[in-house]
């Protein structure tokens, strides 16, 4: 097989599996709200929506196992619980959200049908793709992703050339921090650890059977996907900024994306956007359902029946949750993200640093501290925030929902300064 071609196909597949509902509707809104500070928001957004997720792919290239391998140095019990939690969240929130976005942007403007019907048809197709998983790399990489990229580049190119010329001032107090936190909503760090495993297993169906060959291909594909995401995210945020003066202050994410498309592509904008939404969302849902089914299959002695049952259950959950509106699903996702995202980020980083700096002791210490210091961030979206003012005032960056960052970094450094015997 042509190695260069395979790398590009895998890179496009990774891009497409990452690029789903949140990735599509979030950047333009960030651009509108950030106005002239759009580039600062881009720096924060790409940190959690591109760099960390691509690091997850690099970690998969090193581990070449499953999601379980990301946390096994902490403990087998922890890693098992973490895996189930990640897959439950992935199947219950970002996967169904793709169906909700597809309905509101690709179906509702043309057909007066209930969202439950869209959700049913959508996840029946997702299930069909999932049970034919050996064709995922070829089908997504060769056909679907180029269409997505082409439509997006047209929107961005026209937006930069036809902007009204008036850019609204930023509504963000801390553009960089807001960009980081909005990157959480893409679910890309979770997607990285989930769909990375999909790529690993899918490559087993090709001629890339050796560890070294797969590592090289996956890393290069990761670079391609990362550069593609950077161009698209940056372009969409810039486009939103350039057209910021044309939107009302209370415009929703979907209204902004729809408006941007209409203003750049004219009367055909809605049609192009509908195709884009359907493709971008669908490929992500397939990746999540496939990754979830792969994990359950792995712990059930590679049972094909377990794979099919898991894919069916994930699709049924998708049908139910996907029938709700996008705004509701995004609001529900926030507490779950604040709980699981910090730990996910640290596990990704610990699996890409040189192994001499990532002993079992380091893994355990950093993860425990990350969990403890992320609790106030999680509780801040469940109980009144004023009840946590005292606690958050004592933790650096806690007022920005990033109170876990410095403690985790400090513990990482201190544990690595300990005598070598402590690392065993």
C-alpha positions, 0 to 999 in steps of 0.5 A: 500500500502507498504509505503517504496516501495512507497517512493522509487518509488516516489524518483526514479520518482523525480530523473528521472524527474530531470535528463534530457538533461542538467543533462546528458551532463553538468557534464562530460564536467565540469570534463574535464575542471576542471581537478584536480579541479573537486571536487571544481566544484562538490561543486559549481555544487551541490549547484544549481543543487541538493541542491536548487532543493531538497529544492524546493521539501521540499517547495512543501511538506510544501505548497502542492499546486501549483507553484502559492503558491511559490510567493503568499506572494509577491503579487497575480499579481507577483505570476501569472506573475512568474508562466506564465514566469516559465512555458513558459521558461520550455516549450520553452527551457529545454523541447525542448532541451531534444528532440534536445539532443535525436536526436544528441546522440540517433538518428543521429548516426544510422539514417540519418533522419532530426531532425524535424522528431525526434522532432515530434515523440518524442513529440507525445509520450510526449503528450500521457504520459502527458494525462495519467498522473495518471500513471507517478509515477508508470511507471517512478519510477518502470521501466525507472529510474532503467535503467538510474541509472544502465547504468550510474553506469556502465560508472562511475565504468569503468571510475574510474577503467580504467582511463589513469592516466593523468589528465589535469590542470583546465581551470577554473579561479574560479572552484566553481563559474563556477560550480554554474553557470553551475548548472543553465543550468540544469534548476533543480531549475525550474524543482523543482518547476514545477515537484514537483507540478506534484508529489503532484497531482500524489499522489492524485491518490494514497492512500496518501491523507492526508496532513501529509502522503504526506508531509512525503513521498515527503520529504523522496523521495526528500532525495532519489532523492538528494542522487542519483543525488549527486552520479551520478553528482559527478561520471560523473564529476570525470569520465570526469576529469579522462579522461580529457587528451583524449579530445581536448580543443574545444570538445563539450559537446556531443562529450565529453559524447559520447567519455566518453561512448565509452572509458568506454563501448567500441563498445557498448558504443554508444548503451548504451548511446543512451538508456540512453539519450532517457530515461533521456530526455523523462522523463524530458519532460513529467514532464515539459509538465505535470506540465505546463498543471496542472497549466493551468488546475488549473486556468481553474476550473480543466478543462480537456479540458484546460489540454489537450490543454495546453499539446498539445501546449507545445508539439507543441512548443517542436517540433518546438524548439527541431528541432534546435541543442543543442548548439543553444538552450543552448546559447539562454537559458542563458539570460532567466536563468540569469533573472529568476533563482535568483528569483526562488532560493530566492522563494524556500529558503524563502518557506523552512525557518521557517515561522517566518522568511518569512513574507510577508514583507520579501518575498517582500523585498528580491524578489525586491532586488534580481530582481534589483541586477540581472539585470546587470547579465541579461543585461551582456548577451544581451549588450556588457559586457564592458558597464556594467563594472562600475556598476558591479565593485560596486556590490560584486560578480557581476563580477561572475554573482552573484551580487544579492546574498549578497544584498538579504541576507542583506535585509533578515537579516535586515527585520527580525531584524525589530520590529514584527509589521513590519512583519505583 
